[in-house]
Amino acid sequence: MMKQLFDKILVANRGEIACRIMQTAKRLGLRTVAVYSDADASARHVSLADEAVYIGGSSPAESYLRVEAILDAARRTGARAIHPGYGFLSENPDFVEAVEAAGLVFIGPSAQSIRAMGLKDEAKLLMEKAGVPVVPGYQGAEQGEDFLAQWADRIGYPVLIKARAGGGGKGMRKVDDPASFRAALASARREGKAAFGDDHVLVEKYITTPRHIEVQVFGDSHGNVVHLFERDCSLQRRHQKVIEEAPAPGMSDEVRKALTDAALTAARAIRYRGAGTIEFIVDGAGPLRPDGFWFMEMNTRLQVEHPVTEAITGLDLVEWQLRIAAGEPLPCRQEEISMSGHAFEARLYAEDPANDFLPATGQLHALTFDENARNDTGVRSGDVISPWYDPMIAKIITRGENRTEALSRLHHALTQTHVAGTVTNAAFLARLASHEGFCNEQFDTGLIERDLKGLCQTPAVSELHLAFAAIAALDIRPHPPLAAHRGWRLWGEAKSDVKLLAGPEIYERSVIYHADNALSLAGGEEPVDLLELERDGAWLTARYGPTRRLIKAHVCQTVVGDKMHLSVLCDGICHAFHCQDARSGSSGHSDKSDAVTAPMTGIVIELSVSPGDVVRKGDSLGIMEAMKMETSFTAPRDGVVADVCCAVGAAVEGGAVLVSFVELAG
C-alpha cells in the first residue's frame, strides 16, 4: 500500500507519456488530472483523466510550459503532486522549486540534482571529480569561435559540438574537418538557443565506432540507489533514438558490472532521488571492454524507452516513481532485481523518411496495431497530428526469451501496424528491424546514416495493393457471388473499371469477376488472380499465386469532399491511393518550378533572398524550423526572385508558396 502522501496527481504533459502515467496511477487507486491546450482539447490523455483543466494556446509556450497555469490547475483540482513526464518542464529546476513552494510534491528528482546534471559541461566536470570516466574534450566558459576551433584542432577531428543544455540530439553536430567547423558551430548554437534558450556549447572527441548504452538508476530519499541494468540505444538518426533494446548485445558480466558501478557512482555523487538514466558512449570497434566507455550525460527524468527495462525486469517504473515521491524507500534491494529475456522498442512517428524525415501532419483516418505487442500511444483513430508537438504516434514494444525472438516479434508488429491519413516511418522501422548488421549484432550509432538510402527506399506500388484498393473503391463484397452483383454483361465475363491515383501516378485497371468468390485485376504487366476472397470489416483475405498463398490486407476508406482516400496495408507495406475526381480529366498535379513551397508546416527562421535577387539552382533561400529541427529550402533552378511570400518568424503551412521566380533575362 502506498504511503498516503497524496491521492490525486496532476500530469503536466500530453501524448503517450501522459496516458502511460495515468494507467499506473489508476491501477494504484490514484485520481488523475490532465492539462490541455487548444490543440489537445479532445486528446486521448484528456479523456483518460478523472479531471482536465485548460491551460492555454496550442504552442508549448502558451500551455505546457506555463508554470503558473499548471500550478493553478493543481490548486483548483486539489492535486497534491505533479508528474512532469518527459520533455517540457521535466528537467526544469525552477519548475521543481515552484511546485515545492506551492506545497505540492514534484514526482522526480530535486532541483539541486537537475541543476547538477542539467548543463553537460558542468556535469562532465562533476563526474570527472567523482571518478566516472568522461569523453576527452573542452567544456569551459570561453565560447569564442576561434578559441573553440583551436580546441577542435587540439582534440583532433572528427569532433562533436553539443549544446550544453537539453538533449534529444538538438544542438548537436558532428564535424569531420576544420573547414566545416564554423558553420556547424553556428547551426548548433542557433538550435540550442531555440530549443533550450542557451547557445553555450562544448566540444568533445567523436568516437568513430560508437555505441550508446545507458543505465537505468533509481534513488530514494533514504539514501538508497540501485540500477535496473542497461539499454542499448545505438540505432539513432541525427542523434535521436529510433530503436532501443535491453539488455545490450555483447554485454559480459564484467563490463556490465563496471558500467553499472559507474552509473551508481554518478547517482550517489548528486544524492539522486527518483528515476534517472546515466548515458555512456561506448567503443564499439571490438568486444565491449570495462575500460571502453565514457560518461555523456544524465537524464534526470523517466526516459522514452523505459518500457524495455520494464519488459526484462517485470517492474513498473512509473509505480516506482510514485512510491519514491510518496516518501517510501526503494521497492527492491539491488540483489532482488533480476532480468530475463530481451526487449525492443521502436518509435513510430508521423514523418516522411523519403523526404528527409520531415514531420507530417494530418488526421489519423485509421490506427491499428499488432495485438501481440505492447503499444504505448497517445492518439486514436480520428485524432489529428498537429504541427505544435513532437509527431510521435506510438512506441511499439516486444519481448522474447532471446534477442532473435524479440526482434522477430518487433518486425512482425511493425508490418501489422497500419496508420492511414498521414505518412509514417513504419516501413523504415521494419527495414531496420530486419537489417542484416543489426540482426547480427554488428552495429553502431552510424548504421542508419551509412545505409540510409536503402532503409528509406520507397517500395513500388504492387498489383496486389492495387487489387485490394480496387476492391474497396468499387465496394466489392464476396457474397452473393461476385459475378452476380455488379458489372454483368450478356457476352463475356462481368467487369468493372477503376482509376486509382498514388502520388503523381495514375493506375487504370479492370476488375473481372468470376464464380466462387474469385476475381482478376487486369491492366498491369501481369494479371492478378484472387481466389476465395473474403471480407471482414477492414480486413480482406484471399488466396493468391500458384501456391495459393493466403494473403491479408487491411484497407481504410475515407471520403473527403468528392474523393475517396484509400490506405492499403499488405505484405507489411502500406500504400495510399485516391479515386480520381470524375469531373477532372487530369491528375491534378502541375509544374511548380516557378515557386518554392514549404516542405512542412513550421516557422520561417531565416531568409537569404529579397525580390530582384539572382539565384542559381541549389542556392539556399532560407531555413524553416519544426519540432526544434531546422530544414533549409533551396532554389529549384536558376532565376530571379519575383516575390518573397513569407517573413522571418512567420508560421506557414506545408505546401504554402515561400518564394516565387521569373526567368533570367537574356
Secondary structure by P-SEA (a helix, b strand, c coil): cccccccbbbbccccaaaaaaaaaaaaabbbbbbbbccccccccccccccbbbbccccccccccccaaaaaaaaaaacccbbbbccccccccaaaaaaaaaaccccccccaaaaaacccaaaaaaaaaaaccccccccccccccaaaaaaaaaaacccbbbbcccccccccbbbbccccccaaaaaaaaaaaaaacccccbbbbbbccbbbbbbbbbbbcccbbbbbcbbbbccccccccccccccccccccaaaaaaaaaaaaaaaaaaccccbbbbbbbbbcccccccccbbbccccccccccaaaaaaaccccaaaaaaaaaaccccccccccccccccbbbbbbcccccccccccccccccccccccccccccccccccccccccccccbbbbbbcccaaaaaaaaaaaaaaccccccccaaaaaaaaaaccccccccccccccccccccccccccccaaaaaaaaaaaaccccccccccccccccccccbbbbbbbcccbbbbbbbbbbcccbbbbccccbbbbbccccccccbbbbbbcccccbbbbbbbbbbcccbbbbbbbcccbbbbbbccccccccccccccccccccccccccccccccccccccccccccccccccbbbbbbbcccccccccccccccccccccccbbbbcccc
